[in-house]
Amino acid sequence: MALNTEGYKAEILALITEMRERTEISDEEYADRWAQATEQYIKSATINYLSGLIAPTGAVTGTFNGTIE
């Protein structure tokens, strides 16, 4: 699945709107919810590995050939 940029943007805009409408300001909650939205966005990425890494008997070496969607 490709990154859902529009969904991420909508979530951030909803957060900003909700926090503006409150009478009590909570920077901690704002930062926490923004971080959660960002984490979910990043975790939704798909990594397509094609080739390039080798590990015959030790550490993995080579150049990663692939894409992140």
PDB file of N, CA, C and O in Angstrom:
ATOM      1  N   MET A   1       0.850  -1.179   0.000  1.00  0.00           N
ATOM      2  CA  MET A   1       0.000   0.000   0.000  1.00  0.00           C
ATOM      3  C   MET A   1       0.892   1.238   0.000  1.00  0.00           C
ATOM      4  O   MET A   1       1.863   1.305   0.754  1.00  0.00           O
ATOM      5  N   ALA A   2       0.577   2.185  -0.815  1.00  0.00           N
ATOM      6  CA  ALA A   2       1.335   3.429  -0.885  1.00  0.00           C
ATOM      7  C   ALA A   2       0.982   4.337   0.285  1.00  0.00           C
ATOM      8  O   ALA A   2      -0.067   4.185   0.912  1.00  0.00           O
ATOM      9  N   LEU A   3       1.863   5.273   0.567  1.00  0.00           N
ATOM     10  CA  LEU A   3       1.600   6.226   1.638  1.00  0.00           C
ATOM     11  C   LEU A   3       0.322   7.014   1.332  1.00  0.00           C
ATOM     12  O   LEU A   3       0.087   7.435   0.199  1.00  0.00           O
ATOM     13  N   ASN A   4      -0.482   7.198   2.354  1.00  0.00           N
ATOM     14  CA  ASN A   4      -1.750   7.915   2.205  1.00  0.00           C
ATOM     15  C   ASN A   4      -1.555   9.368   2.636  1.00  0.00           C
ATOM     16  O   ASN A   4      -1.920   9.745   3.750  1.00  0.00           O
ATOM     17  N   THR A   5      -0.987  10.166   1.765  1.00  0.00           N
ATOM     18  CA  THR A   5      -0.678  11.555   2.093  1.00  0.00           C
ATOM     19  C   THR A   5      -1.942  12.374   2.357  1.00  0.00           C
ATOM     20  O   THR A   5      -1.971  13.195   3.274  1.00  0.00           O
ATOM     21  N   GLU A   6      -2.966  12.154   1.568  1.00  0.00           N
ATOM     22  CA  GLU A   6      -4.214  12.905   1.768  1.00  0.00           C
ATOM     23  C   GLU A   6      -4.839  12.578   3.119  1.00  0.00           C
ATOM     24  O   GLU A   6      -5.325  13.475   3.808  1.00  0.00           O
ATOM     25  N   GLY A   7      -4.833  11.305   3.504  1.00  0.00           N
ATOM     26  CA  GLY A   7      -5.375  10.912   4.802  1.00  0.00           C
ATOM     27  C   GLY A   7      -4.575  11.502   5.950  1.00  0.00           C
ATOM     28  O   GLY A   7      -5.141  11.946   6.949  1.00  0.00           O
ATOM     29  N   TYR A   8      -3.255  11.505   5.804  1.00  0.00           N
ATOM     30  CA  TYR A   8      -2.367  12.081   6.820  1.00  0.00           C
ATOM     31  C   TYR A   8      -2.646  13.576   6.966  1.00  0.00           C
ATOM     32  O   TYR A   8      -2.767  14.092   8.077  1.00  0.00           O
ATOM     33  N   LYS A   9      -2.745  14.251   5.844  1.00  0.00           N
ATOM     34  CA  LYS A   9      -3.023  15.696   5.844  1.00  0.00           C
ATOM     35  C   LYS A   9      -4.370  15.970   6.520  1.00  0.00           C
ATOM     36  O   LYS A   9      -4.485  16.893   7.326  1.00  0.00           O
ATOM     37  N   ALA A  10      -5.379  15.174   6.194  1.00  0.00           N
ATOM     38  CA  ALA A  10      -6.708  15.354   6.783  1.00  0.00           C
ATOM     39  C   ALA A  10      -6.664  15.149   8.298  1.00  0.00           C
ATOM     40  O   ALA A  10      -7.323  15.873   9.044  1.00  0.00           O
ATOM     41  N   GLU A  11      -5.889  14.167   8.747  1.00  0.00           N
ATOM     42  CA  GLU A  11      -5.784  13.904  10.182  1.00  0.00           C
ATOM     43  C   GLU A  11      -5.109  15.069  10.904  1.00  0.00           C
ATOM     44  O   GLU A  11      -5.538  15.467  11.988  1.00  0.00           O
ATOM     45  N   ILE A  12      -4.059  15.611  10.305  1.00  0.00           N
ATOM     46  CA  ILE A  12      -3.367  16.754  10.902  1.00  0.00           C
ATOM     47  C   ILE A  12      -4.280  17.982  10.936  1.00  0.00           C
ATOM     48  O   ILE A  12      -4.339  18.685  11.944  1.00  0.00           O
ATOM     49  N   LEU A  13      -4.987  18.236   9.840  1.00  0.00           N
ATOM     50  CA  LEU A  13      -5.909  19.382   9.809  1.00  0.00           C
ATOM     51  C   LEU A  13      -7.025  19.226  10.846  1.00  0.00           C
ATOM     52  O   LEU A  13      -7.411  20.200  11.493  1.00  0.00           O
ATOM     53  N   ALA A  14      -7.538  18.013  11.005  1.00  0.00           N
ATOM     54  CA  ALA A  14      -8.580  17.772  12.006  1.00  0.00           C
ATOM     55  C   ALA A  14      -8.038  18.023  13.413  1.00  0.00           C
ATOM     56  O   ALA A  14      -8.727  18.597  14.255  1.00  0.00           O
ATOM     57  N   LEU A  15      -6.814  17.594  13.660  1.00  0.00           N
ATOM     58  CA  LEU A  15      -6.184  17.824  14.955  1.00  0.00           C
ATOM     59  C   LEU A  15      -6.027  19.317  15.227  1.00  0.00           C
ATOM     60  O   LEU A  15      -6.361  19.791  16.313  1.00  0.00           O
ATOM     61  N   ILE A  16      -5.525  20.051  14.251  1.00  0.00           N
ATOM     62  CA  ILE A  16      -5.321  21.492  14.414  1.00  0.00           C
ATOM     63  C   ILE A  16      -6.659  22.190  14.683  1.00  0.00           C
ATOM     64  O   ILE A  16      -6.761  23.036  15.573  1.00  0.00           O
ATOM     65  N   THR A  17      -7.674  21.828  13.910  1.00  0.00           N
ATOM     66  CA  THR A  17      -8.997  22.435  14.086  1.00  0.00           C
ATOM     67  C   THR A  17      -9.554  22.136  15.473  1.00  0.00           C
ATOM     68  O   THR A  17     -10.055  23.030  16.155  1.00  0.00           O
ATOM     69  N   GLU A  18      -9.463  20.881  15.883  1.00  0.00           N
ATOM     70  CA  GLU A  18      -9.987  20.496  17.202  1.00  0.00           C
ATOM     71  C   GLU A  18      -9.261  21.235  18.323  1.00  0.00           C
ATOM     72  O   GLU A  18      -9.899  21.717  19.259  1.00  0.00           O
ATOM     73  N   MET A  19      -7.947  21.327  18.239  1.00  0.00           N
ATOM     74  CA  MET A  19      -7.184  21.973  19.301  1.00  0.00           C
ATOM     75  C   MET A  19      -7.479  23.479  19.355  1.00  0.00           C
ATOM     76  O   MET A  19      -7.459  24.068  20.435  1.00  0.00           O
ATOM     77  N   ARG A  20      -7.748  24.101  18.215  1.00  0.00           N
ATOM     78  CA  ARG A  20      -8.085  25.530  18.186  1.00  0.00           C
ATOM     79  C   ARG A  20      -9.422  25.823  18.858  1.00  0.00           C
ATOM     80  O   ARG A  20      -9.611  26.889  19.444  1.00  0.00           O
ATOM     81  N   GLU A  21     -10.345  24.872  18.769  1.00  0.00           N
ATOM     82  CA  GLU A  21     -11.692  25.083  19.300  1.00  0.00           C
ATOM     83  C   GLU A  21     -11.775  24.887  20.811  1.00  0.00           C
ATOM     84  O   GLU A  21     -12.796  25.213  21.417  1.00  0.00           O
ATOM     85  N   ARG A  22     -10.742  24.372  21.414  1.00  0.00           N
ATOM     86  CA  ARG A  22     -10.758  24.112  22.857  1.00  0.00           C
ATOM     87  C   ARG A  22     -10.464  25.375  23.661  1.00  0.00           C
ATOM     88  O   ARG A  22      -9.813  26.307  23.188  1.00  0.00           O
ATOM     89  N   THR A  23     -10.970  25.369  24.896  1.00  0.00           N
ATOM     90  CA  THR A  23     -10.648  26.466  25.800  1.00  0.00           C
ATOM     91  C   THR A  23      -9.387  26.144  26.608  1.00  0.00           C
ATOM     92  O   THR A  23      -8.680  27.055  27.041  1.00  0.00           O
ATOM     93  N   GLU A  24      -9.106  24.873  26.811  1.00  0.00           N
ATOM     94  CA  GLU A  24      -7.902  24.443  27.514  1.00  0.00           C
ATOM     95  C   GLU A  24      -6.846  24.039  26.483  1.00  0.00           C
ATOM     96  O   GLU A  24      -7.114  23.214  25.610  1.00  0.00           O
ATOM     97  N   ILE A  25      -5.667  24.611  26.582  1.00  0.00           N
ATOM     98  CA  ILE A  25      -4.592  24.291  25.651  1.00  0.00           C
ATOM     99  C   ILE A  25      -3.726  23.179  26.243  1.00  0.00           C
ATOM    100  O   ILE A  25      -3.355  23.227  27.416  1.00  0.00           O
ATOM    101  N   SER A  26      -3.412  22.190  25.429  1.00  0.00           N
ATOM    102  CA  SER A  26      -2.558  21.094  25.875  1.00  0.00           C
ATOM    103  C   SER A  26      -1.497  20.824  24.813  1.00  0.00           C
ATOM    104  O   SER A  26      -1.731  20.077  23.863  1.00  0.00           O
ATOM    105  N   ASP A  27      -0.344  21.432  24.983  1.00  0.00           N
ATOM    106  CA  ASP A  27       0.752  21.197  24.050  1.00  0.00           C
ATOM    107  C   ASP A  27       1.176  19.735  24.056  1.00  0.00           C
ATOM    108  O   ASP A  27       1.539  19.178  23.020  1.00  0.00           O
ATOM    109  N   GLU A  28       1.127  19.120  25.232  1.00  0.00           N
ATOM    110  CA  GLU A  28       1.516  17.711  25.369  1.00  0.00           C
ATOM    111  C   GLU A  28       0.607  16.821  24.533  1.00  0.00           C
ATOM    112  O   GLU A  28       1.095  15.961  23.800  1.00  0.00           O
ATOM    113  N   GLU A  29      -0.712  17.011  24.630  1.00  0.00           N
ATOM    114  CA  GLU A  29      -1.647  16.211  23.844  1.00  0.00           C
ATOM    115  C   GLU A  29      -1.472  16.472  22.348  1.00  0.00           C
ATOM    116  O   GLU A  29      -1.497  15.544  21.540  1.00  0.00           O
ATOM    117  N   TYR A  30      -1.294  17.735  21.993  1.00  0.00           N
ATOM    118  CA  TYR A  30      -1.103  18.107  20.592  1.00  0.00           C
ATOM    119  C   TYR A  30       0.117  17.383  20.017  1.00  0.00           C
ATOM    120  O   TYR A  30       0.037  16.773  18.951  1.00  0.00           O
ATOM    121  N   ALA A  31       1.238  17.452  20.723  1.00  0.00           N
ATOM    122  CA  ALA A  31       2.471  16.803  20.263  1.00  0.00           C
ATOM    123  C   ALA A  31       2.303  15.293  20.198  1.00  0.00           C
ATOM    124  O   ALA A  31       2.779  14.654  19.260  1.00  0.00           O
ATOM    125  N   ASP A  32       1.628  14.720  21.188  1.00  0.00           N
ATOM    126  CA  ASP A  32       1.423  13.271  21.217  1.00  0.00           C
ATOM    127  C   ASP A  32       0.566  12.810  20.042  1.00  0.00           C
ATOM    128  O   ASP A  32       0.894  11.826  19.379  1.00  0.00           O
ATOM    129  N   ARG A  33      -0.515  13.508  19.788  1.00  0.00           N
ATOM    130  CA  ARG A  33      -1.400  13.109  18.694  1.00  0.00           C
ATOM    131  C   ARG A  33      -0.749  13.325  17.336  1.00  0.00           C
ATOM    132  O   ARG A  33      -0.963  12.534  16.417  1.00  0.00           O
ATOM    133  N   TRP A  34       0.042  14.384  17.197  1.00  0.00           N
ATOM    134  CA  TRP A  34       0.767  14.626  15.938  1.00  0.00           C
ATOM    135  C   TRP A  34       1.782  13.498  15.727  1.00  0.00           C
ATOM    136  O   TRP A  34       1.920  12.985  14.617  1.00  0.00           O
ATOM    137  N   ALA A  35       2.483  13.119  16.783  1.00  0.00           N
ATOM    138  CA  ALA A  35       3.466  12.034  16.690  1.00  0.00           C
ATOM    139  C   ALA A  35       2.796  10.711  16.319  1.00  0.00           C
ATOM    140  O   ALA A  35       3.331   9.949  15.513  1.00  0.00           O
ATOM    141  N   GLN A  36       1.638  10.436  16.899  1.00  0.00           N
ATOM    142  CA  GLN A  36       0.907   9.204  16.568  1.00  0.00           C
ATOM    143  C   GLN A  36       0.487   9.200  15.102  1.00  0.00           C
ATOM    144  O   GLN A  36       0.619   8.182  14.423  1.00  0.00           O
ATOM    145  N   ALA A  37      -0.013  10.318  14.614  1.00  0.00           N
ATOM    146  CA  ALA A  37      -0.430  10.406  13.210  1.00  0.00           C
ATOM    147  C   ALA A  37       0.764  10.203  12.284  1.00  0.00           C
ATOM    148  O   ALA A  37       0.655   9.528  11.260  1.00  0.00           O
ATOM    149  N   THR A  38       1.896  10.785  12.645  1.00  0.00           N
ATOM    150  CA  THR A  38       3.103  10.646  11.834  1.00  0.00           C
ATOM    151  C   THR A  38       3.603   9.209  11.841  1.00  0.00           C
ATOM    152  O   THR A  38       4.000   8.680  10.802  1.00  0.00           O
ATOM    153  N   GLU A  39       3.584   8.580  13.010  1.00  0.00           N
ATOM    154  CA  GLU A  39       4.009   7.180  13.105  1.00  0.00           C
ATOM    155  C   GLU A  39       3.127   6.279  12.243  1.00  0.00           C
ATOM    156  O   GLU A  39       3.637   5.420  11.523  1.00  0.00           O
ATOM    157  N   GLN A  40       1.831   6.465  12.309  1.00  0.00           N
ATOM    158  CA  GLN A  40       0.913   5.658  11.500  1.00  0.00           C
ATOM    159  C   GLN A  40       1.162   5.883  10.009  1.00  0.00           C
ATOM    160  O   GLN A  40       1.123   4.942   9.215  1.00  0.00           O
ATOM    161  N   TYR A  41       1.415   7.124   9.642  1.00  0.00           N
ATOM    162  CA  TYR A  41       1.686   7.462   8.242  1.00  0.00           C
ATOM    163  C   TYR A  41       2.945   6.748   7.758  1.00  0.00           C
ATOM    164  O   TYR A  41       2.944   6.146   6.684  1.00  0.00           O
ATOM    165  N   ILE A  42       4.000   6.811   8.533  1.00  0.00           N
ATOM    166  CA  ILE A  42       5.267   6.181   8.149  1.00  0.00           C
ATOM    167  C   ILE A  42       5.121   4.659   8.108  1.00  0.00           C
ATOM    168  O   ILE A  42       5.641   4.007   7.202  1.00  0.00           O
ATOM    169  N   LYS A  43       4.424   4.102   9.077  1.00  0.00           N
ATOM    170  CA  LYS A  43       4.246   2.648   9.114  1.00  0.00           C
ATOM    171  C   LYS A  43       3.381   2.131   7.968  1.00  0.00           C
ATOM    172  O   LYS A  43       3.381   0.932   7.689  1.00  0.00           O
ATOM    173  N   SER A  44       2.648   3.015   7.305  1.00  0.00           N
ATOM    174  CA  SER A  44       1.804   2.575   6.196  1.00  0.00           C
ATOM    175  C   SER A  44       2.598   2.413   4.905  1.00  0.00           C
ATOM    176  O   SER A  44       2.059   1.955   3.898  1.00  0.00           O
ATOM    177  N   ALA A  45       3.877   2.787   4.928  1.00  0.00           N
ATOM    178  CA  ALA A  45       4.715   2.686   3.724  1.00  0.00           C
ATOM    179  C   ALA A  45       4.955   1.224   3.351  1.00  0.00           C
ATOM    180  O   ALA A  45       4.998   0.344   4.210  1.00  0.00           O
ATOM    181  N   THR A  46       5.105   0.996   2.077  1.00  0.00           N
ATOM    182  CA  THR A  46       5.452  -0.324   1.562  1.00  0.00           C
ATOM    183  C   THR A  46       6.867  -0.253   1.000  1.00  0.00           C
ATOM    184  O   THR A  46       7.189   0.642   0.218  1.00  0.00           O
ATOM    185  N   ILE A  47       7.708  -1.203   1.403  1.00  0.00           N
ATOM    186  CA  ILE A  47       9.068  -1.269   0.873  1.00  0.00           C
ATOM    187  C   ILE A  47       9.111  -2.419  -0.123  1.00  0.00           C
ATOM    188  O   ILE A  47       8.820  -3.566   0.214  1.00  0.00           O
ATOM    189  N   ASN A  48       9.477  -2.093  -1.341  1.00  0.00           N
ATOM    190  CA  ASN A  48       9.592  -3.107  -2.400  1.00  0.00           C
ATOM    191  C   ASN A  48      11.064  -3.424  -2.595  1.00  0.00           C
ATOM    192  O   ASN A  48      11.790  -2.656  -3.226  1.00  0.00           O
ATOM    193  N   TYR A  49      11.508  -4.561  -2.053  1.00  0.00           N
ATOM    194  CA  TYR A  49      12.903  -4.968  -2.185  1.00  0.00           C
ATOM    195  C   TYR A  49      13.076  -5.749  -3.474  1.00  0.00           C
ATOM    196  O   TYR A  49      12.347  -6.707  -3.727  1.00  0.00           O
ATOM    197  N   LEU A  50      14.028  -5.346  -4.278  1.00  0.00           N
ATOM    198  CA  LEU A  50      14.276  -6.014  -5.548  1.00  0.00           C
ATOM    199  C   LEU A  50      15.506  -6.908  -5.468  1.00  0.00           C
ATOM    200  O   LEU A  50      15.439  -8.091  -5.803  1.00  0.00           O
ATOM    201  N   SER A  51      16.630  -6.348  -5.024  1.00  0.00           N
ATOM    202  CA  SER A  51      17.858  -7.127  -4.928  1.00  0.00           C
ATOM    203  C   SER A  51      18.971  -6.258  -4.374  1.00  0.00           C
ATOM    204  O   SER A  51      18.767  -5.085  -4.061  1.00  0.00           O
ATOM    205  N   GLY A  52      20.162  -6.855  -4.256  1.00  0.00           N
ATOM    206  CA  GLY A  52      21.336  -6.070  -3.958  1.00  0.00           C
ATOM    207  C   GLY A  52      22.040  -6.353  -2.654  1.00  0.00           C
ATOM    208  O   GLY A  52      23.200  -5.968  -2.505  1.00  0.00           O
ATOM    209  N   LEU A  53      21.404  -7.003  -1.701  1.00  0.00           N
ATOM    210  CA  LEU A  53      22.040  -7.252  -0.415  1.00  0.00           C
ATOM    211  C   LEU A  53      22.462  -8.717  -0.301  1.00  0.00           C
ATOM    212  O   LEU A  53      21.723  -9.618  -0.697  1.00  0.00           O
ATOM    213  N   ILE A  54      23.667  -8.943   0.250  1.00  0.00           N
ATOM    214  CA  ILE A  54      24.182 -10.299   0.397  1.00  0.00           C
ATOM    215  C   ILE A  54      24.666 -10.510   1.833  1.00  0.00           C
ATOM    216  O   ILE A  54      25.207  -9.592   2.450  1.00  0.00           O
ATOM    217  N   ALA A  55      24.473 -11.708   2.354  1.00  0.00           N
ATOM    218  CA  ALA A  55      24.954 -12.068   3.690  1.00  0.00           C
ATOM    219  C   ALA A  55      25.426 -13.514   3.684  1.00  0.00           C
ATOM    220  O   ALA A  55      24.763 -14.375   4.263  1.00  0.00           O
ATOM    221  N   PRO A  56      26.566 -13.804   3.037  1.00  0.00           N
ATOM    222  CA  PRO A  56      27.017 -15.192   2.945  1.00  0.00           C
ATOM    223  C   PRO A  56      27.365 -15.801   4.309  1.00  0.00           C
ATOM    224  O   PRO A  56      26.877 -16.882   4.636  1.00  0.00           O
ATOM    225  N   THR A  57      28.191 -15.133   5.102  1.00  0.00           N
ATOM    226  CA  THR A  57      28.550 -15.679   6.418  1.00  0.00           C
ATOM    227  C   THR A  57      28.829 -14.575   7.423  1.00  0.00           C
ATOM    228  O   THR A  57      29.576 -14.787   8.379  1.00  0.00           O
ATOM    229  N   GLY A  58      28.259 -13.433   7.230  1.00  0.00           N
ATOM    230  CA  GLY A  58      28.533 -12.331   8.142  1.00  0.00           C
ATOM    231  C   GLY A  58      27.520 -11.220   7.992  1.00  0.00           C
ATOM    232  O   GLY A  58      26.333 -11.451   7.766  1.00  0.00           O
ATOM    233  N   ALA A  59      28.019 -10.018   8.125  1.00  0.00           N
ATOM    234  CA  ALA A  59      27.142  -8.850   8.038  1.00  0.00           C
ATOM    235  C   ALA A  59      26.588  -8.689   6.625  1.00  0.00           C
ATOM    236  O   ALA A  59      27.227  -9.079   5.647  1.00  0.00           O
ATOM    237  N   VAL A  60      25.410  -8.119   6.533  1.00  0.00           N
ATOM    238  CA  VAL A  60      24.785  -7.870   5.239  1.00  0.00           C
ATOM    239  C   VAL A  60      25.556  -6.742   4.543  1.00  0.00           C
ATOM    240  O   VAL A  60      25.846  -5.708   5.145  1.00  0.00           O
ATOM    241  N   THR A  61      25.879  -6.960   3.277  1.00  0.00           N
ATOM    242  CA  THR A  61      26.582  -5.945   2.499  1.00  0.00           C
ATOM    243  C   THR A  61      25.865  -5.729   1.177  1.00  0.00           C
ATOM    244  O   THR A  61      25.015  -6.529   0.783  1.00  0.00           O
ATOM    245  N   GLY A  62      26.204  -4.665   0.508  1.00  0.00           N
ATOM    246  CA  GLY A  62      25.636  -4.396  -0.805  1.00  0.00           C
ATOM    247  C   GLY A  62      24.851  -3.112  -0.821  1.00  0.00           C
ATOM    248  O   GLY A  62      24.831  -2.362   0.155  1.00  0.00           O
ATOM    249  N   THR A  63      24.212  -2.869  -1.926  1.00  0.00           N
ATOM    250  CA  THR A  63      23.384  -1.687  -2.126  1.00  0.00           C
ATOM    251  C   THR A  63      21.938  -2.119  -2.245  1.00  0.00           C
ATOM    252  O   THR A  63      21.606  -2.979  -3.059  1.00  0.00           O
ATOM    253  N   PHE A  64      21.083  -1.527  -1.438  1.00  0.00           N
ATOM    254  CA  PHE A  64      19.663  -1.838  -1.471  1.00  0.00           C
ATOM    255  C   PHE A  64      19.075  -1.321  -2.768  1.00  0.00           C
ATOM    256  O   PHE A  64      19.168  -0.131  -3.070  1.00  0.00           O
ATOM    257  N   ASN A  65      18.478  -2.202  -3.525  1.00  0.00           N
ATOM    258  CA  ASN A  65      17.802  -1.813  -4.755  1.00  0.00           C
ATOM    259  C   ASN A  65      16.300  -2.012  -4.569  1.00  0.00           C
ATOM    260  O   ASN A  65      15.810  -3.141  -4.583  1.00  0.00           O
ATOM    261  N   GLY A  66      15.594  -0.937  -4.401  1.00  0.00           N
ATOM    262  CA  GLY A  66      14.163  -1.024  -4.192  1.00  0.00           C
ATOM    263  C   GLY A  66      13.560   0.360  -4.089  1.00  0.00           C
ATOM    264  O   GLY A  66      14.214   1.362  -4.379  1.00  0.00           O
ATOM    265  N   THR A  67      12.303   0.403  -3.673  1.00  0.00           N
ATOM    266  CA  THR A  67      11.592   1.668  -3.549  1.00  0.00           C
ATOM    267  C   THR A  67      10.741   1.662  -2.294  1.00  0.00           C
ATOM    268  O   THR A  67      10.400   0.605  -1.765  1.00  0.00           O
ATOM    269  N   ILE A  68      10.403   2.845  -1.828  1.00  0.00           N
ATOM    270  CA  ILE A  68       9.432   3.005  -0.749  1.00  0.00           C
ATOM    271  C   ILE A  68       8.243   3.722  -1.360  1.00  0.00           C
ATOM    272  O   ILE A  68       8.385   4.771  -1.988  1.00  0.00           O
ATOM    273  N   GLU A  69       7.073   3.141  -1.167  1.00  0.00           N
ATOM    274  CA  GLU A  69       5.844   3.749  -1.694  1.00  0.00           C
ATOM    275  C   GLU A  69       5.036   4.324  -0.550  1.00  0.00           C
ATOM    276  O   GLU A  69       3.962   4.884  -0.773  1.00  0.00           O
TER     277      GLU A  69
END
